[in-house]
Amino acid sequence: MSSVSPYEVVIGLEIHAQLATVSKLFCGDSTAFGAAPNTHVSPVTLAHPGSLPVTNKKAIEYAIRMGLACGSEIERDNYFARKNYFYPDLPKGYQISQHTTPICKGGRVTIKTAEGSRAIQLNRIHLEEDAGKSIHDLEELYTSIDLNRAGTPLIEIVTEPDIFSADEAWQYVTEVRKLVQWLDICDGNMEEGSLRCDANISLRPRGSKQLGTKVEVKNLNSIRNVKKAIEYEIERMTVILMDGGVIRQQTRSFDASTDTTFAIRDKEDANDYRYFPDPDLAPFHLSDAFIASIKSALPPLPEQLISTFMQEYGLSEYDATQLCDQKGTADYFLALTKHTNACKPAANWILGPVRQYLNEQQIDWSAFPLSPERLAGLIALVESGKMSFSAASARLLPAMMDNDQDATTLAGMLNLLQVNDDAEISQWVQEALTRLPDKVQEYKKGKKALLGLFVGEVKKISKGKADPRSVTRILEEQLNQS
């Protein structure tokens, strides 16, 4: 698509985040993923006559937690409504949701793009229950239904039409996923369906304030797919408009194998879901004290921690941002700084060798075997010059993963501690210079860059045990003798 298109895209996103409660929104059935089909069900989930729902207090708390983190207004007086429509995997024939009283109103999520930071405005965050799952590829002639997911608590995070490119949408979904994980209210696993996104996309002439005809792409299950689906729709709708056609208001789906969308159904301007307050669920009031207790328990948010890491720990914006990419990373860094004042080296270790280890082992921070106190001991060895960074990262760090010894003891056992004794280093230096007489003459004639060659030779002779700073000093002293 040409960069000088006469049209601009306007996007609104709806993200459904499955809340990390142990039980469902209105009954005690388990929400655990991966169980055998139709085993996490009860009379309430199956909508048996006479079964009555009871609201999950923890789900309400999680919704408020998200709203507070986004700067939303928390609605004090709430109720649940019945949203009537038929799906084969919705046993009741209606979904329990919030309509006129979303628990969180307004708010924002800040994103960073090439143009800088911008706050994406939210319309609302509301609570609702999930439907079950229809599986179309198990049986040739039938659709299979798994109701384990039916009744799982969701928050739906709805933006205003305030996103203006596929890249902004990608950044927004990335930030929301990071935020729900940070708040520990959703695992953010899009492959398992814990986080799903619907994109509402329209085009309008540049400079116009009126929104164009909207197309909705449903159930995007990866951040990549959100971006690809929007890019495809921008291209598709632009071609139609440029050819003089009319955009049809549709619900579409995304084919990840071809990076294209396809129509599911045409959509009217409004749906008659016949909302009315659920008569089986009492309205609930949120007291100021209850909301305040949730607010006081919120962890510092990424933006706050980035500022703290820069101002109080002297880190660069890049390092601070990387440390706040995941809450586990930030928490470990904070714990580490309780055992060391070397904040910049601590950040380097976490973002370098430790992150590499986590990636290679395909584990997260909860499974990382090295305590902050033990890693601080390793950092102290390097910072004091008793050990080189390369030996510490390549040999000592892996050895500490399977050993309870502290860094100093284990480094001694492995013969990794550096030698700072001038007499012993002088012997290694003399041996290195004796091996390279031609290079010594070239150095004395002005090729000072050869110093690194001599340092490397001493490193080989000492098997990495010679302190590089002492080696460099003694080399210069001997080479500069007449």
C-alpha positions in Angstrom: 0.0 0.0 0.0 1.3 3.4 -0.9 2.5 5.6 2.0 0.5 8.5 0.4 -2.9 6.8 0.8 -5.8 9.3 0.9 -7.3 7.3 3.8 -6.3 6.9 7.4 -7.1 3.9 9.6 -9.0 4.2 12.9 -8.9 1.2 15.2 -10.6 0.2 18.4 -9.5 -3.0 20.2 -11.4 -5.2 22.6 -9.1 -7.5 24.7 -10.6 -10.4 26.7 -8.3 -11.4 29.5 -9.1 -14.6 31.4 -8.7 -13.8 35.1 -6.3 -16.0 37.1 -8.8 -17.1 39.7 -8.9 -20.7 40.9 -12.6 -21.0 40.2 -15.2 -19.7 37.8 -17.0 -16.4 37.9 -20.3 -17.8 39.4 -19.5 -21.2 40.7 -16.7 -23.3 42.3 -15.7 -25.2 39.1 -12.0 -25.2 38.4 -10.5 -22.8 35.8 -7.3 -24.9 35.3 -6.3 -25.3 31.6 -5.8 -28.6 29.9 -8.2 -30.9 31.7 -10.1 -33.6 29.9 -13.1 -32.1 28.0 -16.3 -31.4 30.0 -14.8 -32.3 33.4 -14.7 -28.9 35.0 -18.4 -28.5 34.9 -21.2 -28.5 37.5 -25.0 -27.9 37.4 -24.3 -24.1 37.4 -21.9 -24.3 34.4 -24.4 -26.6 32.6 -27.3 -24.3 33.5 -29.4 -27.0 35.1 -32.8 -25.8 36.3 -32.7 -24.5 39.8 -29.0 -24.0 39.9 -28.0 -20.5 41.2 -24.8 -18.5 40.5 -22.7 -16.9 43.3 -20.3 -14.1 42.4 -16.5 -14.7 42.7 -15.1 -11.9 44.9 -11.6 -12.4 43.7 -12.6 -11.8 40.1 -14.1 -8.4 41.2 -10.8 -7.6 43.0 -8.8 -8.4 39.9 -11.0 -6.2 37.7 -10.5 -3.3 40.1 -6.8 -4.0 40.2 -6.6 -3.5 36.4 -8.8 -0.4 36.5 -6.6 1.2 39.1 -3.5 0.4 37.2 -5.1 2.1 34.1 -6.3 5.2 35.9 -10.0 4.2 35.4 -12.9 5.4 37.5 -14.1 2.5 39.6 -17.9 2.2 39.6 -19.2 1.8 43.2 -22.7 0.4 42.4 -22.6 -2.6 40.0 -24.8 -5.3 38.7 -24.6 -8.2 36.2 -26.9 -8.4 33.2 -28.0 -11.2 30.9 -26.8 -10.8 27.3 -29.1 -13.0 25.3 -27.8 -14.8 22.2 -27.3 -18.4 21.1 -24.0 -20.2 20.8 -23.8 -24.0 21.0 -21.1 -23.7 23.6 -23.1 -21.4 25.9 -25.4 -23.7 27.8 -27.7 -21.1 29.4 -28.5 -19.4 26.1 -27.3 -16.1 27.5 -24.0 -14.7 28.8 -23.7 -13.0 32.2 -21.9 -9.7 31.6 -22.0 -6.0 32.5 -23.8 -3.5 30.3 -24.7 -0.1 31.6 -22.4 -0.3 34.7 -18.9 -1.5 33.7 -16.9 -1.8 36.8 -14.1 0.5 35.4 -14.8 3.5 33.3 -12.3 5.3 31.1 -8.6 5.0 31.8 -5.5 4.8 29.5 -2.6 2.6 28.5 0.6 4.3 27.5 2.5 2.9 24.5 5.8 3.8 23.0 6.3 4.0 19.2 8.8 5.5 16.9 7.0 8.8 17.3 7.3 8.7 21.1 5.0 7.9 24.0 1.2 8.2 23.7 -1.7 7.3 26.0 -4.4 5.1 24.4 -7.8 6.1 25.8 -10.0 3.3 27.2 -13.8 3.3 27.1 -14.3 0.8 29.9 -13.2 -2.5 31.5 -16.1 -4.8 32.4 -16.5 -8.3 33.9 -18.2 -11.1 32.1 -18.1 -14.9 31.8 -16.5 -16.8 29.0 -18.4 -19.2 26.7 -17.2 -22.8 26.1 -15.2 -23.9 23.1 -16.4 -25.3 19.8 -13.9 -27.7 18.1 -14.5 -28.2 14.4 -11.6 -30.5 13.4 -12.0 -33.5 15.7 -14.9 -35.1 13.9 -15.5 -35.0 10.2 -19.2 -34.5 10.3 -19.7 -32.9 13.8 -18.7 -30.0 16.0 -17.4 -31.1 19.4 -18.2 -29.0 22.4 -16.0 -28.5 25.5 -17.6 -26.6 28.3 -14.6 -26.5 30.7 -14.1 -22.8 29.8 -17.7 -21.9 30.1 -18.1 -19.5 33.1 -14.4 -18.6 33.3 -14.1 -15.0 34.5 -13.0 -12.4 32.0 -12.4 -8.7 31.9 -13.0 -7.1 28.6 -10.8 -4.1 28.1 -12.3 -1.8 25.4 -10.5 1.1 23.9 -11.9 4.2 22.3 -11.4 4.4 18.5 -8.0 5.9 19.4 -5.4 3.7 17.6 -4.2 4.8 14.2 -1.8 2.2 12.9 -1.1 -1.6 13.0 2.1 -0.8 14.8 0.2 1.2 17.5 -2.2 -1.8 17.9 0.8 -4.2 18.2 2.3 -1.9 20.9 -1.0 -1.6 22.8 -1.7 -5.3 23.0 1.9 -5.9 24.1 1.5 -3.4 26.9 -1.8 -4.8 28.0 -0.4 -8.3 28.1 2.6 -7.1 30.1 0.3 -5.2 32.5 -2.1 -8.1 33.3 0.9 -10.4 33.9 2.6 -7.7 36.0 -0.6 -7.4 38.2 -0.7 -11.2 38.4 -4.4 -11.2 37.3 -3.9 -13.1 34.0 -1.1 -15.3 32.6 -1.4 -13.6 29.2 -1.0 -16.9 27.3 -2.6 -16.1 24.0 -1.9 -19.6 22.6 -4.1 -21.1 25.4 -6.7 -18.4 24.9 -6.1 -16.6 28.2 -5.8 -13.4 26.2 -7.8 -12.8 23.0 -8.3 -9.7 20.9 -11.0 -8.4 18.6 -10.0 -5.5 16.3 -12.6 -3.0 15.0 -11.1 -1.3 11.9 -12.4 1.5 9.7 -10.9 3.9 7.1 -11.8 7.5 6.6 -10.5 10.3 4.3 -7.5 12.0 5.8 -8.6 15.0 7.8 -12.1 13.7 8.3 -13.5 13.4 11.8 -16.3 11.0 10.8 -15.6 7.3 11.3 -15.9 5.0 8.3 -17.8 1.7 8.1 -16.4 -0.7 10.7 -15.1 -4.2 10.1 -14.5 -6.4 13.1 -11.8 -9.2 13.1 -12.6 -11.7 15.9 -10.5 -13.8 18.2 -6.9 -12.8 17.3 -4.8 -15.1 19.4 -1.3 -13.7 19.0 0.2 -10.2 19.0 1.6 -10.9 15.6 -1.8 -11.9 14.3 -3.3 -8.6 15.5 -0.8 -6.6 13.5 -1.0 -8.8 10.4 -4.8 -8.8 10.4 -5.0 -5.0 10.7 -2.4 -4.6 7.9 -4.3 -6.9 5.6 -7.6 -5.1 6.4 -6.1 -1.7 5.7 -4.9 -2.9 2.3 -8.1 -4.7 1.5 -10.4 -1.8 2.4 -8.1 0.8 0.7 -8.3 -1.2 -2.6 -12.1 -1.3 -2.4 -12.5 2.4 -1.7 -9.9 3.4 -4.4 -11.9 1.3 -6.9 -15.1 3.2 -5.9 -16.6 0.4 -3.9 -18.4 0.4 -0.6 -17.1 -1.3 2.6 -19.5 -3.8 4.0 -19.9 -3.9 7.8 -18.8 -7.4 8.6 -17.4 -9.7 11.2 -14.3 -11.4 9.9 -11.8 -14.0 11.0 -8.0 -14.3 10.4 -6.3 -17.1 8.6 -2.7 -17.3 10.1 -1.5 -19.6 7.4 -2.0 -16.9 4.7 -2.0 -13.7 6.8 -5.5 -12.9 5.3 -8.9 -12.3 6.7 -12.2 -13.8 5.5 -15.9 -12.9 6.1 -17.9 -14.8 8.7 -21.1 -12.8 8.6 -22.4 -9.4 7.7 -23.3 -7.3 10.7 -26.1 -4.9 11.4 -25.6 -1.5 13.0 -26.8 -2.8 16.4 -27.4 -6.1 18.1 -30.5 -6.7 20.1 -29.1 -8.7 23.0 -32.1 -7.8 25.2 -29.9 -6.9 28.2 -31.7 -6.9 31.6 -30.4 -7.3 35.1 -29.8 -10.9 36.1 -32.5 -11.7 38.7 -30.3 -14.5 40.3 -27.4 -12.2 41.1 -27.8 -9.4 43.6 -26.3 -6.0 42.7 -23.0 -5.3 44.6 -21.6 -2.1 46.1 -17.9 -1.4 46.3 -16.9 0.6 49.4 -14.1 3.1 49.4 -12.3 1.1 52.0 -12.4 -2.0 49.8 -11.1 -0.2 46.8 -8.4 1.5 48.9 -7.2 -1.9 50.2 -6.8 -3.1 46.7 -4.9 0.1 45.7 -2.5 -0.2 48.6 -1.6 -3.7 47.6 -0.7 -2.8 44.0 2.9 -3.4 43.0 4.9 -0.5 41.6 4.0 -0.2 37.9 6.6 -0.5 35.2 6.6 3.3 34.4 7.2 4.0 38.1 10.0 1.5 38.4 11.7 2.7 35.2 11.9 6.1 36.7 13.1 4.8 40.0 15.8 2.6 38.4 17.1 5.6 36.4 17.0 8.2 39.2 17.9 6.2 42.3 20.0 3.4 40.8 21.8 5.4 38.0 20.7 3.1 35.2 20.2 4.1 31.6 16.7 4.3 30.2 17.5 1.3 28.0 18.6 -0.9 31.0 15.7 0.3 33.2 13.2 -0.5 30.5 14.7 -3.9 29.9 14.6 -4.7 33.6 10.9 -3.8 33.6 10.0 -5.9 30.6 8.8 -8.6 33.1 7.8 -8.3 36.7 10.0 -11.3 37.6 13.1 -9.5 36.2 12.4 -6.3 38.1 11.6 -8.2 41.3 14.9 -10.1 41.0 16.9 -6.9 40.4 15.4 -5.2 43.4 16.2 -8.3 45.5 19.7 -8.4 44.2 20.4 -4.7 45.0 19.7 -5.6 48.7 23.0 -7.6 48.6 25.2 -5.4 46.3 25.7 -1.7 45.6 27.0 -2.4 42.2 23.7 -1.6 40.4 25.0 -1.2 36.9 27.0 -4.5 37.0 23.9 -6.2 38.6 21.8 -5.0 35.7 24.4 -6.2 33.2 24.4 -9.7 34.8 20.6 -10.0 34.8 20.2 -8.7 31.2 23.2 -10.7 29.9 24.3 -14.1 31.2 21.3 -14.7 33.5 18.8 -13.9 30.8 20.7 -16.1 28.4 20.5 -18.9 30.9 16.8 -18.5 31.3 16.2 -18.5 27.6 18.4 -21.5 27.0 16.8 -23.5 29.7 13.3 -22.2 28.7 12.4 -21.3 32.3 11.1 -18.2 34.0 12.3 -16.5 37.2 10.2 -18.7 39.4 12.5 -21.7 38.4 15.8 -19.8 38.4 17.9 -21.7 41.0 20.4 -19.0 42.0 19.3 -16.7 44.9 20.0 -13.0 44.7 22.4 -13.3 47.6 24.6 -15.9 45.8 24.6 -14.0 42.5 25.7 -10.9 44.5 28.7 -12.9 45.7 29.6 -13.7 42.2 29.3 -10.1 41.1 31.6 -9.1 44.1 34.3 -11.4 42.9 34.3 -9.8 39.4 34.1 -6.2 40.7 37.0 -6.8 43.2 39.2 -8.1 40.4 39.5 -11.5 41.9 37.9 -13.1 38.8 37.4 -12.1 35.2 33.9 -11.5 33.8 34.4 -14.1 31.1 35.4 -16.9 33.5 32.7 -15.9 35.9 29.9 -16.0 33.3 31.2 -19.0 31.3 32.3 -21.3 34.1 31.4 -20.1 37.6 27.8 -19.1 36.9 26.8 -22.5 35.3 28.6 -24.4 38.1 26.7 -22.5 40.8 23.4 -23.6 39.3 24.0 -27.2 40.6 26.0 -26.4 43.7 25.1 -24.8 47.0 28.6 -23.4 47.6 29.0 -19.6 47.7 30.8 -18.0 44.8 34.2 -17.5 46.5 34.4 -21.1 47.8 33.3 -22.6 44.5 35.7 -20.4 42.4 38.5 -21.6 44.6 37.5 -25.2 44.2 37.5 -24.7 40.4 40.8 -22.9 40.5 39.2 -19.8 38.8 40.4 -17.0 41.1 42.7 -14.5 39.5 46.3 -14.0 40.6 47.2 -10.5 41.6 50.7 -11.3 42.8 53.1 -9.1 40.8 56.0 -11.6 41.0 54.0 -14.4 39.5 52.4 -12.2 36.9 55.9 -10.9 36.0 57.0 -14.4 35.2 54.0 -15.0 32.9 54.7 -11.7 31.2 58.4 -12.5 30.7 57.4 -15.9 29.2 55.0 -14.2 26.8 57.5 -11.6 25.6 60.1 -14.4 25.2 57.7 -16.2 22.9 57.1 -13.1 20.7 60.5 -11.4 20.2 59.6 -10.0 16.8 56.4 -8.4 18.1 58.3 -6.9 21.0 60.6 -5.1 18.5 57.6 -3.9 16.5 56.0 -2.6 19.7 59.1 -0.7 20.6 59.2 0.8 17.1 55.7 2.3 17.7 53.1 -0.4 17.2 51.4 0.2 20.5 48.3 -1.7 19.4 50.3 -5.0 19.9 49.8 -4.6 23.6 46.5 -6.5 23.3 48.3 -9.4 21.7 50.7 -9.6 24.6 47.8 -9.5 27.1 46.1 -12.4 25.3 49.3 -14.4 25.3 49.7 -13.9 29.1 46.0 -15.0 29.5 46.8 -18.2 27.7 49.9 -18.9 29.7 48.1 -18.2 33.0 45.0 -20.1 31.9 43.0 -17.0 32.5 44.1 -16.6 36.1 46.2 -13.4 35.7 44.4 -10.2 36.6 44.1 -8.2 33.3 44.7 -4.9 35.0 47.9 -6.1 36.6 49.0 -7.8 33.4 48.6 -4.6 31.4 50.5 -2.5 34.0 53.4 -5.0 34.2 53.6 -5.4 30.4 53.8 -1.7 29.9 56.6 -1.4 32.5 58.7 -4.2 30.9 58.0 -3.2 27.3 58.9 0.5 27.9 62.3 -0.4 29.5 65.1 0.7 27.2 
